[in-house]
Amino acid sequence: MKYQPVQNYINGQWVNAAAAVTLPVISPLDGQQLSTVPLSTAADLDAAVKAAKAAFPAWSKMPIKDRVQVFFRYKTLLEKHLKELAELCSEENGKTYGESVAEIEKCIELTEFATSLPQLVTGEILEVSKGVECRTEHVPLGVVASIVPFNFPAMVPNWTIPNAIALGNCMILKPSEKVPLSCGRIAQLLKEAGLPDGVLNIVHGDVAIVEAICDHPGIAAVSFVGSTKVAKIVYQRATHHYKRCLALGGAKNHLMVLPDAKPEMTAQNVAASMSGCAGQRCMAASAMVAVGNVDHIIDKICEEARKIIPGENLGAVISKESKERIENYITEAEQNGAKILVDGRGAQVAGKEQGTYVGPTVIDYVTPGMSVATEEIFGPVISIMRTQTVDEALAIENANPYGNAASVFTQNGGLARYIIERASAGMIGVNVGVPVPREPFSFGGWNESKFGVGDITGKSSIEFWTKLKKSTTKWNPEAGVNWMS
């Protein structure tokens, strides 16, 4: 193994899990074992919650302008160690080095936003009657938990860590057992930045720890990012125990391509959207609706797709099981009458034959009822459905149960606005293949892509990670007693 066995991080110390059961951590790039990760128990979670509760009083009482100084220093450390962090992210997740650099750059942006929180949570104060003032202030919840997925080992943890902690909470982080290494390095950098022991704790494991987090009476709120199937379970279980919960699920993002779209720009955006991070992102384009005659654009999309080479500018998918599942989707579509324009099945990289690669795949003449048209594939695959009108395209988009993102490619501003107003998705793009809002705008979908109120990043996250305290004060006895007092 290249790395030491992964340990839990509790009260600023690396500690072994109570049980000795572990899973291997395998690099999708070449199939080599990187480390092992422990399957923690409820006892390990109890220890982490105890440490977080002990750290909370001092951390929460610290002025927010002092708390964010940790994140100013953390941002500098992310910049200093960008290359190292990107290499680790690529190694354990399988994405390309360039994609990993972009992921760490996004972590830096997220942290930068957290440093601005003192200007955003100032509260309000108003003299509501002579000598009587009302005031609001944002108060931290206490101990919170963040359960994060494999597809962004560094970015998704940084969706929650900087904001939740800067706002005064203490956190339990549960990384994906497939990619536990980046979270460990994040914890080291935060400690170097001056984060007090116990404010961030990491507990590794599988479904048992997720269930324990949902059930634990000492945890006030849970955020989750993963599949819709699991998001529903986490949301139901956490809220059953009266916790706040924000659970982000899967997606089936539709790109609507109109005949007047710029061919080169559209083709480049569509190809990049469907294949970036090997399609393993909830904002990837996995369904395209061709409106009218756009064959000339589809041809260019295929040209761009053929420039995407596994092992060069296309990373690996997370596991052998994922590779097999993705290729089965392609085969099933072909058997059901779809036409494979670019076929990524059977991809191998010389010298990395044990790596798990799927080449870019473009499937045409897909019908709305096919599994490739309705289910989240989570691979570098795009399915093309054909319609004659924008309303037919919208009907396909709106019929899908998810609601993360939708995009339209057109030069017609009126049609773009028409689609923006009618597409049932939380994030809309116009001539943008991956319409992820930049900070301070928040990330979050609709429908079965999100369960809970608010978004996980940006200004919207403030409401999730805090509760509002209202106070009314009166110091002038000469005002007498009235209906307010």
C-alpha positions in Angstrom: 0.0 0.0 0.0 1.2 3.5 -0.8 -0.4 5.1 2.2 -0.8 4.1 5.9 -4.1 2.7 6.9 -6.8 5.4 7.3 -7.8 6.2 10.8 -10.6 8.2 12.4 -9.9 11.8 13.4 -11.4 12.6 16.8 -10.6 15.6 19.0 -7.6 16.5 16.9 -6.0 13.0 17.1 -5.8 10.1 14.6 -7.3 7.0 16.3 -8.1 3.5 15.4 -11.7 2.4 15.0 -13.1 0.2 17.8 -13.5 -2.7 15.4 -10.7 -4.1 13.2 -12.8 -4.5 10.1 -11.5 -2.6 7.1 -12.1 -2.2 3.3 -9.4 -1.7 0.7 -9.1 1.7 -0.9 -8.4 1.0 -4.6 -7.2 3.6 -7.2 -9.5 3.5 -10.3 -6.5 4.7 -12.4 -4.7 1.4 -12.3 -6.4 -0.9 -9.8 -3.7 -0.6 -7.2 -4.5 -0.6 -3.5 -3.8 2.7 -1.9 -4.8 2.0 1.7 -7.5 0.5 3.9 -10.4 2.3 5.5 -12.0 1.2 8.8 -15.7 0.4 9.2 -16.4 2.3 12.4 -19.1 1.5 14.9 -21.6 3.5 16.9 -19.0 3.7 19.7 -16.6 5.6 17.4 -19.4 8.0 16.5 -20.2 8.5 20.2 -16.6 9.4 20.8 -16.6 11.9 18.0 -19.9 13.5 19.1 -18.6 13.8 22.7 -15.5 15.6 21.4 -17.6 17.9 19.3 -19.9 18.7 22.1 -17.0 19.5 24.4 -15.5 21.9 21.8 -18.8 23.6 21.0 -19.1 26.1 23.9 -15.8 27.8 23.3 -15.9 27.7 19.5 -19.5 29.0 19.3 -18.9 31.8 21.7 -15.9 33.1 19.7 -16.8 36.1 17.6 -17.4 35.1 14.0 -14.7 37.5 12.8 -12.2 35.5 14.9 -13.6 32.1 13.7 -13.1 33.0 10.1 -9.4 33.8 10.6 -8.9 30.0 10.6 -10.4 29.9 7.1 -8.2 32.8 5.8 -5.2 30.6 6.8 -6.8 27.5 5.5 -7.4 29.1 2.1 -3.7 30.0 2.0 -2.8 26.4 2.8 -5.1 25.1 0.0 -3.3 27.3 -2.4 0.1 26.3 -1.1 -0.7 22.6 -1.4 -2.8 22.7 -4.5 -0.6 20.3 -6.5 -0.4 17.7 -3.8 -4.1 17.8 -3.1 -5.0 17.5 -6.8 -2.7 14.5 -7.2 -4.3 12.8 -4.2 -7.8 13.6 -5.5 -6.9 12.1 -8.9 -5.3 9.1 -7.4 -8.2 8.0 -5.2 -11.0 9.1 -7.4 -9.7 8.5 -10.9 -10.4 11.9 -12.5 -7.7 13.6 -14.5 -5.1 15.8 -12.9 -6.6 18.9 -14.6 -10.0 18.1 -13.2 -8.6 17.6 -9.8 -6.8 21.0 -10.0 -10.2 22.6 -10.8 -11.7 20.8 -7.8 -9.2 22.2 -5.4 -9.6 25.7 -7.0 -13.3 25.3 -6.2 -12.4 24.4 -2.6 -10.5 27.7 -2.5 -13.5 29.6 -3.8 -15.8 28.0 -1.2 -13.4 28.8 1.6 -13.1 32.4 0.3 -16.9 32.7 0.6 -16.8 31.5 4.2 -14.4 34.3 5.1 -17.1 36.7 4.0 -19.7 35.4 6.4 -19.2 38.1 9.1 -20.6 40.6 6.5 -23.6 38.3 5.8 -24.8 37.4 9.2 -24.8 40.7 10.9 -28.5 40.3 11.9 -30.9 43.2 12.1 -31.9 45.8 14.7 -34.8 48.2 14.6 -36.4 50.6 17.1 -39.9 49.3 16.8 -41.4 51.7 19.3 -40.0 54.6 21.4 -37.3 53.0 23.5 -38.0 49.5 22.4 -35.7 47.6 20.0 -36.0 44.3 18.2 -32.9 42.4 17.2 -32.2 39.2 15.3 -29.0 37.2 15.3 -27.8 33.9 13.7 -27.0 31.2 16.3 -25.2 27.9 15.6 -27.0 24.7 15.9 -24.4 22.7 17.8 -23.0 19.4 16.6 -23.8 18.8 12.9 -22.9 16.1 10.4 -21.9 16.0 6.8 -22.0 12.8 4.7 -20.2 13.2 1.5 -19.8 11.1 -1.8 -17.0 9.7 -3.8 -17.2 11.8 -6.9 -15.7 15.0 -5.4 -13.4 13.9 -2.6 -12.3 17.5 -1.7 -15.0 19.8 -3.1 -18.1 18.4 -1.6 -16.6 18.3 2.0 -15.8 21.9 1.4 -19.4 22.6 0.5 -20.1 22.2 4.1 -17.0 22.4 6.3 -16.1 26.1 5.9 -19.7 27.5 6.2 -21.0 25.2 8.9 -17.9 25.6 11.1 -17.4 29.3 10.5 -21.0 29.9 11.6 -20.1 28.3 15.0 -21.0 24.6 14.7 -18.8 21.6 15.4 -18.9 18.9 12.7 -18.8 15.1 12.2 -17.6 14.4 8.7 -18.3 11.0 7.1 -16.3 10.5 3.9 -17.1 8.0 1.2 -15.3 4.8 2.0 -14.1 4.7 -1.6 -12.2 8.0 -1.3 -11.2 8.7 2.4 -7.7 10.1 1.8 -8.5 13.7 0.7 -10.7 14.3 3.8 -7.8 13.3 6.0 -5.5 15.8 4.4 -8.2 18.5 4.7 -8.3 17.8 8.5 -4.5 18.2 8.7 -4.6 21.5 6.9 -7.4 22.8 9.1 -5.5 21.9 12.2 -2.4 23.7 10.8 -4.7 26.7 10.1 -5.5 26.8 13.8 -8.9 25.0 14.1 -9.3 23.9 17.7 -9.4 20.2 18.5 -12.9 18.7 18.4 -14.4 21.2 16.1 -14.0 18.9 13.1 -14.1 15.1 13.6 -14.0 12.4 10.9 -15.6 9.0 11.3 -15.1 6.5 8.5 -17.4 3.6 7.6 -20.3 2.4 5.5 -24.1 2.4 5.8 -23.9 1.5 9.5 -22.3 4.9 10.3 -24.7 6.7 8.1 -27.6 5.2 10.0 -25.9 5.9 13.3 -25.5 9.6 12.4 -29.2 9.9 11.4 -30.2 8.3 14.8 -27.7 10.0 17.2 -29.5 12.3 19.6 -26.4 14.5 20.0 -26.4 15.6 16.3 -28.7 18.5 15.4 -28.5 18.5 11.6 -27.3 16.3 8.8 -26.3 17.1 5.2 -26.0 14.4 2.6 -24.9 14.2 -1.0 -25.3 11.0 -3.0 -27.9 9.0 -4.9 -31.6 9.9 -4.7 -32.4 6.4 -3.4 -30.1 6.9 -0.4 -30.9 10.6 0.0 -34.6 9.8 0.5 -33.6 7.2 3.2 -31.3 9.6 5.0 -33.8 12.5 4.9 -36.6 10.3 6.2 -34.5 8.7 8.9 -32.9 12.0 10.1 -36.1 14.0 10.2 -37.8 11.0 12.0 -35.4 11.8 14.8 -36.3 15.5 14.6 -33.1 16.7 13.0 -32.7 19.2 10.2 -31.7 17.5 7.0 -30.7 18.6 3.6 -30.1 15.6 1.3 -29.0 16.1 -2.3 -29.7 13.2 -4.6 -29.1 12.2 -8.2 -29.9 13.9 -11.5 -30.8 13.4 -15.2 -29.8 16.7 -16.7 -31.2 17.6 -20.1 -29.5 19.8 -22.7 -32.0 21.2 -25.3 -30.2 22.0 -28.5 -32.0 24.3 -31.0 -31.2 24.6 -34.7 -29.8 28.1 -34.3 -27.2 27.1 -31.7 -23.6 27.9 -32.4 -22.3 24.5 -33.6 -18.7 24.7 -32.4 -19.5 26.2 -29.0 -22.5 23.8 -28.5 -20.5 20.7 -29.4 -17.6 21.6 -27.2 -19.9 22.3 -24.2 -22.0 19.2 -24.7 -19.0 16.9 -25.0 -17.3 18.5 -22.0 -20.4 18.3 -19.9 -21.1 14.6 -20.6 -17.5 13.5 -20.1 -16.0 15.8 -17.4 -15.1 13.8 -14.3 -15.9 10.7 -16.4 -19.6 11.8 -16.2 -19.5 11.1 -12.4 -21.1 14.4 -11.3 -24.7 15.3 -10.6 -24.4 18.3 -13.0 -23.2 16.2 -16.0 -25.2 16.3 -19.2 -26.6 12.8 -19.6 -29.6 13.5 -21.9 -29.8 15.8 -25.0 -33.0 16.8 -26.7 -32.4 17.6 -30.3 -35.1 20.1 -31.4 -35.7 20.0 -35.2 -32.8 19.5 -37.6 -29.5 19.7 -35.6 -27.7 16.8 -37.3 -24.8 19.1 -38.2 -24.4 19.8 -34.4 -24.6 16.1 -33.5 -21.9 15.4 -36.0 -19.7 18.0 -34.3 -20.5 16.6 -30.9 -19.3 13.2 -32.1 -16.1 14.8 -33.4 -15.5 16.4 -30.0 -16.2 13.1 -28.2 -13.6 11.3 -30.3 -11.0 13.7 -29.1 -11.6 12.6 -25.5 -9.2 9.7 -24.8 -9.3 7.5 -21.7 -6.1 7.9 -19.7 -5.3 11.2 -21.4 -8.1 13.7 -21.0 -10.7 11.3 -19.6 -10.4 9.8 -16.2 -11.5 6.5 -14.8 -14.9 5.6 -13.3 -14.8 4.7 -9.6 -14.9 0.9 -9.8 -15.2 -2.2 -11.8 -18.8 -2.5 -10.8 -19.5 1.0 -12.1 -17.7 0.3 -15.4 -19.8 -2.9 -15.9 -23.1 -1.1 -15.0 -22.4 1.8 -17.4 -21.5 -0.5 -20.3 -24.7 -2.6 -19.6 -26.7 0.6 -20.1 -25.1 1.2 -23.5 -25.7 -2.4 -24.6 -29.3 -2.3 -23.5 -29.9 0.9 -25.5 -28.4 -0.7 -28.6 -30.5 -3.8 -28.2 -33.6 -1.6 -27.9 -33.0 0.1 -31.2 -30.8 3.1 -30.3 -27.8 3.9 -32.5 -24.4 4.1 -31.0 -22.6 7.0 -32.7 -19.5 6.9 -30.5 -18.9 3.7 -28.5 -16.8 3.8 -25.2 -17.3 0.2 -24.2 -14.2 -1.9 -23.6 -11.9 1.0 -23.1 -8.4 0.2 -21.8 -5.3 2.3 -21.1 -1.9 0.8 -21.9 0.0 0.0 -18.8 -3.1 0.5 -16.6 -5.1 -2.5 -17.7 -6.6 -2.9 -14.2 -7.9 0.7 -14.4 -11.7 1.1 -14.8 -12.2 3.3 -17.9 -15.2 3.9 -20.0 -14.8 5.9 -23.2 -17.0 8.8 -24.2 -20.3 7.4 -25.6 -22.9 9.2 -27.8 -26.2 7.3 -28.3 -28.7 8.6 -30.9 -32.4 7.9 -31.5 -33.1 7.2 -27.9 -36.8 7.1 -27.0 -38.0 8.6 -23.7 -38.9 5.3 -22.2 -35.4 3.7 -22.5 -33.4 3.3 -19.3 -30.6 5.5 -20.7 -33.1 8.3 -21.1 -34.6 8.1 -17.6 -32.0 6.7 -15.2 -28.8 8.3 -13.8 -25.9 6.5 -15.6 -23.1 8.3 -13.9 -20.6 7.8 -16.7 -19.4 9.6 -19.8 -22.6 8.8 -21.8 -25.1 11.1 -23.5 -28.4 9.9 -24.9 -30.0 11.9 -27.7 -33.7 12.2 -28.1 -35.3 14.0 -31.0 -38.3 16.3 -31.0 -39.8 18.9 -33.5 -40.7 21.6 -31.0 -39.4 23.3 -27.9 -42.6 22.4 -26.0 -42.0 18.7 -26.8 -38.5 19.1 -25.5 -39.7 20.7 -22.3 -42.3 17.9 -21.8 -39.5 15.4 -21.9 -37.4 17.4 -19.4 -40.2 18.1 -17.1 -41.4 14.4 -17.1 -38.1 13.2 -15.5 -38.4 13.0 -11.7 -35.1 14.8 -11.1 -34.6 18.5 -11.1 -30.9 19.4 -10.7 -30.0 21.1 -14.0 -31.2 21.9 -17.5 -29.6 23.8 -20.3 -30.6 25.3 -23.7 -28.3 26.0 -26.6 -29.7 28.8 -28.7 -29.0 32.4 -29.9 -32.7 33.3 -29.4 -33.1 35.2 -26.1 -36.9 34.9 -26.2 -36.8 31.1 -26.5 -34.1 31.0 -23.8 -36.3 32.9 -21.4 -39.2 30.7 -22.4 -37.3 27.6 -21.4 -35.8 29.1 -18.2 -39.3 29.9 -17.0 -40.7 26.4 -17.8 -37.9 23.9 -17.1 -38.4 22.1 -13.8 -34.9 22.3 -12.5 -33.2 24.3 -9.8 -30.2 25.3 -12.0 -30.6 26.5 -15.6 -28.0 27.2 -18.2 -28.1 29.1 -21.5 -25.2 28.0 -23.7 -23.6 26.5 -20.6 -23.2 22.8 -20.3 -22.6 22.7 -16.6 -24.7 25.5 -15.0 -23.1 25.4 -11.5 -23.6 28.7 -9.8 -20.5 30.4 -8.5 -20.3 31.7 -5.0 -22.1 33.5 -3.4 -25.0 31.9 -5.4 -26.1 28.6 -4.0 -26.0 25.0 -5.3 -29.2 23.0 -5.1 -31.7 21.3 -7.4 -35.5 20.6 -7.3 -37.8 17.6 -7.2 -36.1 14.3 -6.5 -32.6 15.9 -6.7 -33.0 17.6 -3.3 -34.9 16.8 -0.1 -35.1 19.5 2.5 -35.3 23.3 2.5 -32.5 25.6 1.3 -29.3 25.0 -0.6 -26.0 23.5 0.6 -23.7 26.4 -0.5 -23.7 30.1 -0.7 -26.0 32.5 1.1 -28.8 29.9 1.3 -26.6 27.7 3.5 -26.7 30.2 6.3 -30.3 29.4 7.1 -29.6 25.7 7.2 -26.5 25.9 9.5 -28.0 28.4 12.0 -31.2 29.2 13.9 -32.5 32.8 14.3 -32.7 34.3 17.8 -35.0 37.3 18.2 -34.7 39.6 21.2 -36.8 42.6 22.3 -35.4 45.1 24.7 -36.8 48.0 26.6 -34.9 50.3 29.0 -37.2 53.4 29.4 -39.7 53.0 32.2 -41.2 56.3 31.4 -42.7 54.7 28.2 -45.1 52.9 30.4 -46.9 49.7 29.6 -48.5 49.2 26.2 -49.5 46.3 24.0 -45.9 45.5 23.3 -45.0 45.0 27.0 
